[in-house]
Amino acid sequence: MKRIGVDIGGTTIKGALFDGEQIVAEHSAPTNGRESREAILKSLYEVLDNLKTGGGSFIGIS
C-alpha cells in the first residue's frame, strides 16, 4: 500500500511517497512561513501535488 508522509518544519516542508517500507519518491519546498499562511499552504500543496502522481492511499502530516 502506497502512502505519503509530510513533515512541516520551520524552514522546509519535506514529503515522501512510501511503498511498504521503501521510499519511492521525495520532494521538498521552503516553508515560507514568514510570508503568510497562504505561502505555507502553497508550499504544502506543491509537495503533495508532486507526490500524489505516484499514488497513495492516505497522507500523514506532522
PDBQT receptor file of N, H, CA, C and O in Angstrom, charges set to zero:
ATOM      1  N   MET A   1       0.845  -1.178   0.000  1.00  0.00    +0.000 N 
ATOM      2  CA  MET A   1       0.000   0.000   0.000  1.00  0.00    +0.000 C 
ATOM      3  C   MET A   1       0.891   1.243   0.000  1.00  0.00    +0.000 C 
ATOM      4  O   MET A   1       1.788   1.374   0.833  1.00  0.00    +0.000 OA
ATOM      5  N   LYS A   2       0.638   2.140  -0.931  1.00  0.00    +0.000 N 
ATOM      6  H   LYS A   2      -0.090   2.033  -1.608  1.00  0.00    +0.000 HD
ATOM      7  CA  LYS A   2       1.401   3.385  -1.003  1.00  0.00    +0.000 C 
ATOM      8  C   LYS A   2       0.785   4.423  -0.082  1.00  0.00    +0.000 C 
ATOM      9  O   LYS A   2      -0.434   4.497   0.078  1.00  0.00    +0.000 OA
ATOM     10  N   ARG A   3       1.663   5.227   0.524  1.00  0.00    +0.000 N 
ATOM     11  H   ARG A   3       2.652   5.167   0.394  1.00  0.00    +0.000 HD
ATOM     12  CA  ARG A   3       1.210   6.293   1.405  1.00  0.00    +0.000 C 
ATOM     13  C   ARG A   3       2.187   7.452   1.337  1.00  0.00    +0.000 C 
ATOM     14  O   ARG A   3       3.351   7.272   0.979  1.00  0.00    +0.000 OA
ATOM     15  N   ILE A   4       1.713   8.640   1.680  1.00  0.00    +0.000 N 
ATOM     16  H   ILE A   4       0.767   8.786   1.971  1.00  0.00    +0.000 HD
ATOM     17  CA  ILE A   4       2.527   9.847   1.648  1.00  0.00    +0.000 C 
ATOM     18  C   ILE A   4       2.716  10.344   3.072  1.00  0.00    +0.000 C 
ATOM     19  O   ILE A   4       1.760  10.433   3.841  1.00  0.00    +0.000 OA
ATOM     20  N   GLY A   5       3.952  10.666   3.413  1.00  0.00    +0.000 N 
ATOM     21  H   GLY A   5       4.729  10.594   2.788  1.00  0.00    +0.000 HD
ATOM     22  CA  GLY A   5       4.272  11.262   4.704  1.00  0.00    +0.000 C 
ATOM     23  C   GLY A   5       4.848  12.644   4.490  1.00  0.00    +0.000 C 
ATOM     24  O   GLY A   5       5.696  12.836   3.619  1.00  0.00    +0.000 OA
ATOM     25  N   VAL A   6       4.390  13.631   5.290  1.00  0.00    +0.000 N 
ATOM     26  H   VAL A   6       3.701  13.476   5.998  1.00  0.00    +0.000 HD
ATOM     27  CA  VAL A   6       4.832  15.015   5.139  1.00  0.00    +0.000 C 
ATOM     28  C   VAL A   6       5.259  15.561   6.499  1.00  0.00    +0.000 C 
ATOM     29  O   VAL A   6       4.578  15.355   7.504  1.00  0.00    +0.000 OA
ATOM     30  N   ASP A   7       6.381  16.250   6.517  1.00  0.00    +0.000 N 
ATOM     31  H   ASP A   7       6.934  16.417   5.701  1.00  0.00    +0.000 HD
ATOM     32  CA  ASP A   7       6.870  16.930   7.718  1.00  0.00    +0.000 C 
ATOM     33  C   ASP A   7       6.896  18.425   7.431  1.00  0.00    +0.000 C 
ATOM     34  O   ASP A   7       7.593  18.877   6.523  1.00  0.00    +0.000 OA
ATOM     35  N   ILE A   8       6.130  19.192   8.210  1.00  0.00    +0.000 N 
ATOM     36  H   ILE A   8       5.564  18.825   8.948  1.00  0.00    +0.000 HD
ATOM     37  CA  ILE A   8       6.113  20.646   8.049  1.00  0.00    +0.000 C 
ATOM     38  C   ILE A   8       7.060  21.224   9.087  1.00  0.00    +0.000 C 
ATOM     39  O   ILE A   8       6.760  21.234  10.281  1.00  0.00    +0.000 OA
ATOM     40  N   GLY A   9       8.195  21.701   8.627  1.00  0.00    +0.000 N 
ATOM     41  H   GLY A   9       8.439  21.693   7.657  1.00  0.00    +0.000 HD
ATOM     42  CA  GLY A   9       9.192  22.271   9.513  1.00  0.00    +0.000 C 
ATOM     43  C   GLY A   9       9.211  23.790   9.426  1.00  0.00    +0.000 C 
ATOM     44  O   GLY A   9       8.470  24.390   8.648  1.00  0.00    +0.000 OA
ATOM     45  N   GLY A  10      10.053  24.391  10.224  1.00  0.00    +0.000 N 
ATOM     46  H   GLY A  10      10.655  23.904  10.856  1.00  0.00    +0.000 HD
ATOM     47  CA  GLY A  10      10.148  25.842  10.258  1.00  0.00    +0.000 C 
ATOM     48  C   GLY A  10      10.724  26.451   8.999  1.00  0.00    +0.000 C 
ATOM     49  O   GLY A  10      10.409  27.594   8.668  1.00  0.00    +0.000 OA
ATOM     50  N   THR A  11      11.567  25.708   8.285  1.00  0.00    +0.000 N 
ATOM     51  H   THR A  11      11.823  24.780   8.555  1.00  0.00    +0.000 HD
ATOM     52  CA  THR A  11      12.179  26.242   7.071  1.00  0.00    +0.000 C 
ATOM     53  C   THR A  11      11.846  25.442   5.814  1.00  0.00    +0.000 C 
ATOM     54  O   THR A  11      11.918  25.968   4.703  1.00  0.00    +0.000 OA
ATOM     55  N   THR A  12      11.478  24.160   5.989  1.00  0.00    +0.000 N 
ATOM     56  H   THR A  12      11.419  23.733   6.891  1.00  0.00    +0.000 HD
ATOM     57  CA  THR A  12      11.246  23.296   4.835  1.00  0.00    +0.000 C 
ATOM     58  C   THR A  12      10.071  22.358   5.085  1.00  0.00    +0.000 C 
ATOM     59  O   THR A  12       9.887  21.860   6.196  1.00  0.00    +0.000 OA
ATOM     60  N   ILE A  13       9.285  22.125   4.050  1.00  0.00    +0.000 N 
ATOM     61  H   ILE A  13       9.434  22.530   3.148  1.00  0.00    +0.000 HD
ATOM     62  CA  ILE A  13       8.267  21.089   4.062  1.00  0.00    +0.000 C 
ATOM     63  C   ILE A  13       8.821  19.935   3.243  1.00  0.00    +0.000 C 
ATOM     64  O   ILE A  13       9.136  20.093   2.064  1.00  0.00    +0.000 OA
ATOM     65  N   LYS A  14       8.939  18.771   3.879  1.00  0.00    +0.000 N 
ATOM     66  H   LYS A  14       8.683  18.643   4.837  1.00  0.00    +0.000 HD
ATOM     67  CA  LYS A  14       9.508  17.600   3.219  1.00  0.00    +0.000 C 
ATOM     68  C   LYS A  14       8.452  16.515   3.128  1.00  0.00    +0.000 C 
ATOM     69  O   LYS A  14       7.692  16.294   4.071  1.00  0.00    +0.000 OA
ATOM     70  N   GLY A  15       8.407  15.845   1.995  1.00  0.00    +0.000 N 
ATOM     71  H   GLY A  15       9.024  16.025   1.229  1.00  0.00    +0.000 HD
ATOM     72  CA  GLY A  15       7.452  14.770   1.805  1.00  0.00    +0.000 C 
ATOM     73  C   GLY A  15       8.091  13.585   1.119  1.00  0.00    +0.000 C 
ATOM     74  O   GLY A  15       9.073  13.717   0.388  1.00  0.00    +0.000 OA
ATOM     75  N   ALA A  16       7.504  12.408   1.374  1.00  0.00    +0.000 N 
ATOM     76  H   ALA A  16       6.707  12.301   1.968  1.00  0.00    +0.000 HD
ATOM     77  CA  ALA A  16       7.987  11.185   0.741  1.00  0.00    +0.000 C 
ATOM     78  C   ALA A  16       6.804  10.288   0.426  1.00  0.00    +0.000 C 
ATOM     79  O   ALA A  16       5.816  10.256   1.159  1.00  0.00    +0.000 OA
ATOM     80  N   LEU A  17       6.920   9.565  -0.667  1.00  0.00    +0.000 N 
ATOM     81  H   LEU A  17       7.723   9.590  -1.262  1.00  0.00    +0.000 HD
ATOM     82  CA  LEU A  17       5.948   8.550  -1.050  1.00  0.00    +0.000 C 
ATOM     83  C   LEU A  17       6.556   7.202  -0.708  1.00  0.00    +0.000 C 
ATOM     84  O   LEU A  17       7.652   6.872  -1.162  1.00  0.00    +0.000 OA
ATOM     85  N   PHE A  18       5.841   6.426   0.093  1.00  0.00    +0.000 N 
ATOM     86  H   PHE A  18       4.951   6.694   0.461  1.00  0.00    +0.000 HD
ATOM     87  CA  PHE A  18       6.316   5.117   0.538  1.00  0.00    +0.000 C 
ATOM     88  C   PHE A  18       5.506   4.020  -0.120  1.00  0.00    +0.000 C 
ATOM     89  O   PHE A  18       4.295   4.147  -0.305  1.00  0.00    +0.000 OA
ATOM     90  N   ASP A  19       6.187   2.943  -0.470  1.00  0.00    +0.000 N 
ATOM     91  H   ASP A  19       7.170   2.840  -0.320  1.00  0.00    +0.000 HD
ATOM     92  CA  ASP A  19       5.533   1.703  -0.892  1.00  0.00    +0.000 C 
ATOM     93  C   ASP A  19       6.040   0.643   0.068  1.00  0.00    +0.000 C 
ATOM     94  O   ASP A  19       7.160   0.152  -0.067  1.00  0.00    +0.000 OA
ATOM     95  N   GLY A  20       5.213   0.295   1.032  1.00  0.00    +0.000 N 
ATOM     96  H   GLY A  20       4.303   0.694   1.143  1.00  0.00    +0.000 HD
ATOM     97  CA  GLY A  20       5.682  -0.565   2.118  1.00  0.00    +0.000 C 
ATOM     98  C   GLY A  20       6.675   0.221   2.959  1.00  0.00    +0.000 C 
ATOM     99  O   GLY A  20       6.353   1.303   3.451  1.00  0.00    +0.000 OA
ATOM    100  N   GLU A  21       7.860  -0.304   3.126  1.00  0.00    +0.000 N 
ATOM    101  H   GLU A  21       8.122  -1.182   2.726  1.00  0.00    +0.000 HD
ATOM    102  CA  GLU A  21       8.916   0.373   3.899  1.00  0.00    +0.000 C 
ATOM    103  C   GLU A  21       9.865   1.178   3.009  1.00  0.00    +0.000 C 
ATOM    104  O   GLU A  21      10.739   1.880   3.517  1.00  0.00    +0.000 OA
ATOM    105  N   GLN A  22       9.703   1.084   1.701  1.00  0.00    +0.000 N 
ATOM    106  H   GLN A  22       8.993   0.514   1.288  1.00  0.00    +0.000 HD
ATOM    107  CA  GLN A  22      10.630   1.712   0.759  1.00  0.00    +0.000 C 
ATOM    108  C   GLN A  22      10.131   3.086   0.316  1.00  0.00    +0.000 C 
ATOM    109  O   GLN A  22       8.956   3.261  -0.009  1.00  0.00    +0.000 OA
ATOM    110  N   ILE A  23      11.046   4.059   0.309  1.00  0.00    +0.000 N 
ATOM    111  H   ILE A  23      12.000   3.917   0.572  1.00  0.00    +0.000 HD
ATOM    112  CA  ILE A  23      10.737   5.387  -0.224  1.00  0.00    +0.000 C 
ATOM    113  C   ILE A  23      10.882   5.315  -1.742  1.00  0.00    +0.000 C 
ATOM    114  O   ILE A  23      11.938   4.949  -2.260  1.00  0.00    +0.000 OA
ATOM    115  N   VAL A  24       9.808   5.668  -2.447  1.00  0.00    +0.000 N 
ATOM    116  H   VAL A  24       8.951   5.965  -2.027  1.00  0.00    +0.000 HD
ATOM    117  CA  VAL A  24       9.843   5.616  -3.913  1.00  0.00    +0.000 C 
ATOM    118  C   VAL A  24       9.933   6.999  -4.549  1.00  0.00    +0.000 C 
ATOM    119  O   VAL A  24      10.263   7.111  -5.730  1.00  0.00    +0.000 OA
ATOM    120  N   ALA A  25       9.644   8.061  -3.779  1.00  0.00    +0.000 N 
ATOM    121  H   ALA A  25       9.376   7.969  -2.820  1.00  0.00    +0.000 HD
ATOM    122  CA  ALA A  25       9.781   9.431  -4.288  1.00  0.00    +0.000 C 
ATOM    123  C   ALA A  25       9.874  10.389  -3.103  1.00  0.00    +0.000 C 
ATOM    124  O   ALA A  25       9.321  10.133  -2.033  1.00  0.00    +0.000 OA
ATOM    125  N   GLU A  26      10.581  11.492  -3.313  1.00  0.00    +0.000 N 
ATOM    126  H   GLU A  26      11.030  11.700  -4.182  1.00  0.00    +0.000 HD
ATOM    127  CA  GLU A  26      10.720  12.526  -2.296  1.00  0.00    +0.000 C 
ATOM    128  C   GLU A  26      10.575  13.890  -2.948  1.00  0.00    +0.000 C 
ATOM    129  O   GLU A  26      10.900  14.061  -4.123  1.00  0.00    +0.000 OA
ATOM    130  N   HIS A  27      10.091  14.856  -2.189  1.00  0.00    +0.000 N 
ATOM    131  H   HIS A  27       9.827  14.717  -1.234  1.00  0.00    +0.000 HD
ATOM    132  CA  HIS A  27      10.011  16.232  -2.675  1.00  0.00    +0.000 C 
ATOM    133  C   HIS A  27      10.022  17.165  -1.469  1.00  0.00    +0.000 C 
ATOM    134  O   HIS A  27       9.498  16.824  -0.409  1.00  0.00    +0.000 OA
ATOM    135  N   SER A  28      10.618  18.338  -1.634  1.00  0.00    +0.000 N 
ATOM    136  H   SER A  28      11.043  18.615  -2.495  1.00  0.00    +0.000 HD
ATOM    137  CA  SER A  28      10.620  19.330  -0.556  1.00  0.00    +0.000 C 
ATOM    138  C   SER A  28      10.460  20.725  -1.151  1.00  0.00    +0.000 C 
ATOM    139  O   SER A  28      10.723  20.957  -2.330  1.00  0.00    +0.000 OA
ATOM    140  N   ALA A  29      10.017  21.648  -0.291  1.00  0.00    +0.000 N 
ATOM    141  H   ALA A  29       9.803  21.459   0.668  1.00  0.00    +0.000 HD
ATOM    142  CA  ALA A  29       9.837  23.043  -0.685  1.00  0.00    +0.000 C 
ATOM    143  C   ALA A  29      10.049  23.905   0.552  1.00  0.00    +0.000 C 
ATOM    144  O   ALA A  29       9.787  23.454   1.667  1.00  0.00    +0.000 OA
ATOM    145  N   PRO A  30      10.518  25.134   0.378  1.00  0.00    +0.000 N 
ATOM    146  CA  PRO A  30      10.662  26.035   1.531  1.00  0.00    +0.000 C 
ATOM    147  C   PRO A  30       9.300  26.310   2.159  1.00  0.00    +0.000 C 
ATOM    148  O   PRO A  30       8.298  26.441   1.456  1.00  0.00    +0.000 OA
ATOM    149  N   THR A  31       9.273  26.397   3.475  1.00  0.00    +0.000 N 
ATOM    150  H   THR A  31      10.087  26.291   4.046  1.00  0.00    +0.000 HD
ATOM    151  CA  THR A  31       8.020  26.638   4.188  1.00  0.00    +0.000 C 
ATOM    152  C   THR A  31       7.473  28.036   3.906  1.00  0.00    +0.000 C 
ATOM    153  O   THR A  31       6.262  28.206   3.768  1.00  0.00    +0.000 OA
ATOM    154  N   ASN A  32       8.339  29.028   3.820  1.00  0.00    +0.000 N 
ATOM    155  H   ASN A  32       9.323  28.890   3.933  1.00  0.00    +0.000 HD
ATOM    156  CA  ASN A  32       7.947  30.422   3.571  1.00  0.00    +0.000 C 
ATOM    157  C   ASN A  32       6.978  30.947   4.636  1.00  0.00    +0.000 C 
ATOM    158  O   ASN A  32       6.077  31.729   4.333  1.00  0.00    +0.000 OA
ATOM    159  N   GLY A  33       7.169  30.514   5.865  1.00  0.00    +0.000 N 
ATOM    160  H   GLY A  33       7.901  29.879   6.111  1.00  0.00    +0.000 HD
ATOM    161  CA  GLY A  33       6.275  30.877   6.946  1.00  0.00    +0.000 C 
ATOM    162  C   GLY A  33       6.265  32.350   7.301  1.00  0.00    +0.000 C 
ATOM    163  O   GLY A  33       5.279  32.843   7.850  1.00  0.00    +0.000 OA
ATOM    164  N   ARG A  34       7.321  33.051   7.007  1.00  0.00    +0.000 N 
ATOM    165  H   ARG A  34       8.121  32.650   6.561  1.00  0.00    +0.000 HD
ATOM    166  CA  ARG A  34       7.370  34.479   7.323  1.00  0.00    +0.000 C 
ATOM    167  C   ARG A  34       6.551  35.317   6.347  1.00  0.00    +0.000 C 
ATOM    168  O   ARG A  34       6.230  36.473   6.622  1.00  0.00    +0.000 OA
ATOM    169  N   GLU A  35       6.219  34.721   5.207  1.00  0.00    +0.000 N 
ATOM    170  H   GLU A  35       6.480  33.782   4.984  1.00  0.00    +0.000 HD
ATOM    171  CA  GLU A  35       5.431  35.459   4.206  1.00  0.00    +0.000 C 
ATOM    172  C   GLU A  35       3.958  35.516   4.600  1.00  0.00    +0.000 C 
ATOM    173  O   GLU A  35       3.403  36.601   4.774  1.00  0.00    +0.000 OA
ATOM    174  N   SER A  36       3.320  34.348   4.742  1.00  0.00    +0.000 N 
ATOM    175  H   SER A  36       3.770  33.467   4.601  1.00  0.00    +0.000 HD
ATOM    176  CA  SER A  36       1.900  34.304   5.093  1.00  0.00    +0.000 C 
ATOM    177  C   SER A  36       1.452  32.860   5.261  1.00  0.00    +0.000 C 
ATOM    178  O   SER A  36       2.167  31.921   4.910  1.00  0.00    +0.000 OA
ATOM    179  N   ARG A  37       0.258  32.709   5.804  1.00  0.00    +0.000 N 
ATOM    180  H   ARG A  37      -0.322  33.472   6.089  1.00  0.00    +0.000 HD
ATOM    181  CA  ARG A  37      -0.342  31.377   5.921  1.00  0.00    +0.000 C 
ATOM    182  C   ARG A  37      -0.557  30.787   4.533  1.00  0.00    +0.000 C 
ATOM    183  O   ARG A  37      -0.363  29.589   4.326  1.00  0.00    +0.000 OA
ATOM    184  N   GLU A  38      -0.955  31.620   3.591  1.00  0.00    +0.000 N 
ATOM    185  H   GLU A  38      -1.113  32.593   3.759  1.00  0.00    +0.000 HD
ATOM    186  CA  GLU A  38      -1.195  31.150   2.230  1.00  0.00    +0.000 C 
ATOM    187  C   GLU A  38       0.094  30.636   1.586  1.00  0.00    +0.000 C 
ATOM    188  O   GLU A  38       0.059  29.690   0.799  1.00  0.00    +0.000 OA
ATOM    189  N   ALA A  39       1.235  31.259   1.918  1.00  0.00    +0.000 N 
ATOM    190  H   ALA A  39       1.263  32.028   2.557  1.00  0.00    +0.000 HD
ATOM    191  CA  ALA A  39       2.515  30.814   1.370  1.00  0.00    +0.000 C 
ATOM    192  C   ALA A  39       2.868  29.419   1.890  1.00  0.00    +0.000 C 
ATOM    193  O   ALA A  39       3.410  28.596   1.152  1.00  0.00    +0.000 OA
ATOM    194  N   ILE A  40       2.559  29.157   3.162  1.00  0.00    +0.000 N 
ATOM    195  H   ILE A  40       2.118  29.825   3.761  1.00  0.00    +0.000 HD
ATOM    196  CA  ILE A  40       2.799  27.824   3.722  1.00  0.00    +0.000 C 
ATOM    197  C   ILE A  40       1.931  26.797   3.001  1.00  0.00    +0.000 C 
ATOM    198  O   ILE A  40       2.418  25.737   2.608  1.00  0.00    +0.000 OA
ATOM    199  N   LEU A  41       0.657  27.108   2.829  1.00  0.00    +0.000 N 
ATOM    200  H   LEU A  41       0.262  27.970   3.148  1.00  0.00    +0.000 HD
ATOM    201  CA  LEU A  41      -0.247  26.182   2.140  1.00  0.00    +0.000 C 
ATOM    202  C   LEU A  41       0.169  25.947   0.695  1.00  0.00    +0.000 C 
ATOM    203  O   LEU A  41       0.060  24.829   0.191  1.00  0.00    +0.000 OA
ATOM    204  N   LYS A  42       0.644  26.989   0.026  1.00  0.00    +0.000 N 
ATOM    205  H   LYS A  42       0.733  27.897   0.435  1.00  0.00    +0.000 HD
ATOM    206  CA  LYS A  42       1.107  26.839  -1.356  1.00  0.00    +0.000 C 
ATOM    207  C   LYS A  42       2.270  25.855  -1.420  1.00  0.00    +0.000 C 
ATOM    208  O   LYS A  42       2.315  25.001  -2.306  1.00  0.00    +0.000 OA
ATOM    209  N   SER A  43       3.211  25.972  -0.482  1.00  0.00    +0.000 N 
ATOM    210  H   SER A  43       3.174  26.665   0.237  1.00  0.00    +0.000 HD
ATOM    211  CA  SER A  43       4.344  25.043  -0.439  1.00  0.00    +0.000 C 
ATOM    212  C   SER A  43       3.889  23.627  -0.116  1.00  0.00    +0.000 C 
ATOM    213  O   SER A  43       4.387  22.664  -0.699  1.00  0.00    +0.000 OA
ATOM    214  N   LEU A  44       2.943  23.500   0.812  1.00  0.00    +0.000 N 
ATOM    215  H   LEU A  44       2.539  24.283   1.285  1.00  0.00    +0.000 HD
ATOM    216  CA  LEU A  44       2.418  22.178   1.156  1.00  0.00    +0.000 C 
ATOM    217  C   LEU A  44       1.754  21.544  -0.064  1.00  0.00    +0.000 C 
ATOM    218  O   LEU A  44       1.991  20.372  -0.356  1.00  0.00    +0.000 OA
ATOM    219  N   TYR A  45       0.930  22.302  -0.774  1.00  0.00    +0.000 N 
ATOM    220  H   TYR A  45       0.737  23.254  -0.536  1.00  0.00    +0.000 HD
ATOM    221  CA  TYR A  45       0.272  21.782  -1.977  1.00  0.00    +0.000 C 
ATOM    222  C   TYR A  45       1.294  21.404  -3.049  1.00  0.00    +0.000 C 
ATOM    223  O   TYR A  45       1.097  20.428  -3.772  1.00  0.00    +0.000 OA
ATOM    224  N   GLU A  46       2.372  22.161  -3.157  1.00  0.00    +0.000 N 
ATOM    225  H   GLU A  46       2.532  22.955  -2.570  1.00  0.00    +0.000 HD
ATOM    226  CA  GLU A  46       3.422  21.820  -4.126  1.00  0.00    +0.000 C 
ATOM    227  C   GLU A  46       3.989  20.436  -3.833  1.00  0.00    +0.000 C 
ATOM    228  O   GLU A  46       4.132  19.609  -4.733  1.00  0.00    +0.000 OA
ATOM    229  N   VAL A  47       4.308  20.195  -2.567  1.00  0.00    +0.000 N 
ATOM    230  H   VAL A  47       4.192  20.867  -1.836  1.00  0.00    +0.000 HD
ATOM    231  CA  VAL A  47       4.868  18.899  -2.180  1.00  0.00    +0.000 C 
ATOM    232  C   VAL A  47       3.848  17.784  -2.436  1.00  0.00    +0.000 C 
ATOM    233  O   VAL A  47       4.183  16.759  -3.030  1.00  0.00    +0.000 OA
ATOM    234  N   LEU A  48       2.615  17.984  -1.992  1.00  0.00    +0.000 N 
ATOM    235  H   LEU A  48       2.343  18.817  -1.510  1.00  0.00    +0.000 HD
ATOM    236  CA  LEU A  48       1.590  16.956  -2.166  1.00  0.00    +0.000 C 
ATOM    237  C   LEU A  48       1.281  16.694  -3.638  1.00  0.00    +0.000 C 
ATOM    238  O   LEU A  48       1.148  15.539  -4.045  1.00  0.00    +0.000 OA
ATOM    239  N   ASP A  49       1.166  17.743  -4.433  1.00  0.00    +0.000 N 
ATOM    240  H   ASP A  49       1.273  18.681  -4.102  1.00  0.00    +0.000 HD
ATOM    241  CA  ASP A  49       0.878  17.574  -5.858  1.00  0.00    +0.000 C 
ATOM    242  C   ASP A  49       1.977  16.786  -6.549  1.00  0.00    +0.000 C 
ATOM    243  O   ASP A  49       1.706  15.963  -7.423  1.00  0.00    +0.000 OA
ATOM    244  N   ASN A  50       3.231  17.044  -6.150  1.00  0.00    +0.000 N 
ATOM    245  H   ASN A  50       3.451  17.713  -5.440  1.00  0.00    +0.000 HD
ATOM    246  CA  ASN A  50       4.349  16.341  -6.759  1.00  0.00    +0.000 C 
ATOM    247  C   ASN A  50       4.328  14.859  -6.399  1.00  0.00    +0.000 C 
ATOM    248  O   ASN A  50       4.657  14.018  -7.235  1.00  0.00    +0.000 OA
ATOM    249  N   LEU A  51       3.949  14.532  -5.175  1.00  0.00    +0.000 N 
ATOM    250  H   LEU A  51       3.682  15.216  -4.496  1.00  0.00    +0.000 HD
ATOM    251  CA  LEU A  51       3.994  13.143  -4.719  1.00  0.00    +0.000 C 
ATOM    252  C   LEU A  51       2.741  12.345  -5.060  1.00  0.00    +0.000 C 
ATOM    253  O   LEU A  51       2.823  11.131  -5.249  1.00  0.00    +0.000 OA
ATOM    254  N   LYS A  52       1.598  12.989  -5.142  1.00  0.00    +0.000 N 
ATOM    255  H   LYS A  52       1.532  13.975  -4.989  1.00  0.00    +0.000 HD
ATOM    256  CA  LYS A  52       0.357  12.239  -5.342  1.00  0.00    +0.000 C 
ATOM    257  C   LYS A  52       0.255  11.618  -6.721  1.00  0.00    +0.000 C 
ATOM    258  O   LYS A  52      -0.576  10.734  -6.928  1.00  0.00    +0.000 OA
ATOM    259  N   THR A  53       1.077  12.051  -7.678  1.00  0.00    +0.000 N 
ATOM    260  H   THR A  53       1.753  12.769  -7.510  1.00  0.00    +0.000 HD
ATOM    261  CA  THR A  53       1.057  11.445  -9.001  1.00  0.00    +0.000 C 
ATOM    262  C   THR A  53       1.515   9.986  -8.937  1.00  0.00    +0.000 C 
ATOM    263  O   THR A  53       1.202   9.200  -9.831  1.00  0.00    +0.000 OA
ATOM    264  N   GLY A  54       2.252   9.622  -7.888  1.00  0.00    +0.000 N 
ATOM    265  H   GLY A  54       2.506  10.261  -7.161  1.00  0.00    +0.000 HD
ATOM    266  CA  GLY A  54       2.709   8.243  -7.712  1.00  0.00    +0.000 C 
ATOM    267  C   GLY A  54       1.712   7.370  -6.990  1.00  0.00    +0.000 C 
ATOM    268  O   GLY A  54       1.992   6.196  -6.745  1.00  0.00    +0.000 OA
ATOM    269  N   GLY A  55       0.552   7.907  -6.641  1.00  0.00    +0.000 N 
ATOM    270  H   GLY A  55       0.325   8.861  -6.840  1.00  0.00    +0.000 HD
ATOM    271  CA  GLY A  55      -0.468   7.152  -5.924  1.00  0.00    +0.000 C 
ATOM    272  C   GLY A  55      -0.414   7.462  -4.445  1.00  0.00    +0.000 C 
ATOM    273  O   GLY A  55       0.207   8.443  -4.036  1.00  0.00    +0.000 OA
ATOM    274  N   GLY A  56      -1.038   6.661  -3.666  1.00  0.00    +0.000 N 
ATOM    275  H   GLY A  56      -1.542   5.865  -3.999  1.00  0.00    +0.000 HD
ATOM    276  CA  GLY A  56      -1.059   6.864  -2.228  1.00  0.00    +0.000 C 
ATOM    277  C   GLY A  56      -2.463   6.680  -1.688  1.00  0.00    +0.000 C 
ATOM    278  O   GLY A  56      -3.406   7.312  -2.163  1.00  0.00    +0.000 OA
ATOM    279  N   SER A  57      -2.600   5.826  -0.711  1.00  0.00    +0.000 N 
ATOM    280  H   SER A  57      -1.834   5.312  -0.325  1.00  0.00    +0.000 HD
ATOM    281  CA  SER A  57      -3.901   5.535  -0.119  1.00  0.00    +0.000 C 
ATOM    282  C   SER A  57      -4.279   6.551   0.945  1.00  0.00    +0.000 C 
ATOM    283  O   SER A  57      -5.461   6.809   1.172  1.00  0.00    +0.000 OA
ATOM    284  N   PHE A  58      -3.280   7.125   1.594  1.00  0.00    +0.000 N 
ATOM    285  H   PHE A  58      -2.320   6.916   1.409  1.00  0.00    +0.000 HD
ATOM    286  CA  PHE A  58      -3.549   8.142   2.614  1.00  0.00    +0.000 C 
ATOM    287  C   PHE A  58      -2.330   9.031   2.814  1.00  0.00    +0.000 C 
ATOM    288  O   PHE A  58      -1.239   8.726   2.333  1.00  0.00    +0.000 OA
ATOM    289  N   ILE A  59      -2.528  10.133   3.528  1.00  0.00    +0.000 N 
ATOM    290  H   ILE A  59      -3.414  10.381   3.919  1.00  0.00    +0.000 HD
ATOM    291  CA  ILE A  59      -1.475  11.108   3.800  1.00  0.00    +0.000 C 
ATOM    292  C   ILE A  59      -1.360  11.301   5.307  1.00  0.00    +0.000 C 
ATOM    293  O   ILE A  59      -2.364  11.488   5.995  1.00  0.00    +0.000 OA
ATOM    294  N   GLY A  60      -0.130  11.255   5.815  1.00  0.00    +0.000 N 
ATOM    295  H   GLY A  60       0.685  11.103   5.256  1.00  0.00    +0.000 HD
ATOM    296  CA  GLY A  60       0.144  11.560   7.212  1.00  0.00    +0.000 C 
ATOM    297  C   GLY A  60       0.977  12.833   7.278  1.00  0.00    +0.000 C 
ATOM    298  O   GLY A  60       1.971  12.967   6.564  1.00  0.00    +0.000 OA
ATOM    299  N   ILE A  61       0.571  13.771   8.138  1.00  0.00    +0.000 N 
ATOM    300  H   ILE A  61      -0.236  13.662   8.718  1.00  0.00    +0.000 HD
ATOM    301  CA  ILE A  61       1.263  15.057   8.248  1.00  0.00    +0.000 C 
ATOM    302  C   ILE A  61       1.690  15.270   9.691  1.00  0.00    +0.000 C 
ATOM    303  O   ILE A  61       0.907  15.071  10.619  1.00  0.00    +0.000 OA
ATOM    304  N   SER A  62       2.949  15.681   9.871  1.00  0.00    +0.000 N 
ATOM    305  H   SER A  62       3.586  15.843   9.117  1.00  0.00    +0.000 HD
ATOM    306  CA  SER A  62       3.423  16.014  11.216  1.00  0.00    +0.000 C 
ATOM    307  C   SER A  62       4.114  17.340  11.202  1.00  0.00    +0.000 C 
ATOM    308  O   SER A  62       4.587  17.802  12.240  1.00  0.00    +0.000 OA
TER     309      SER A  62
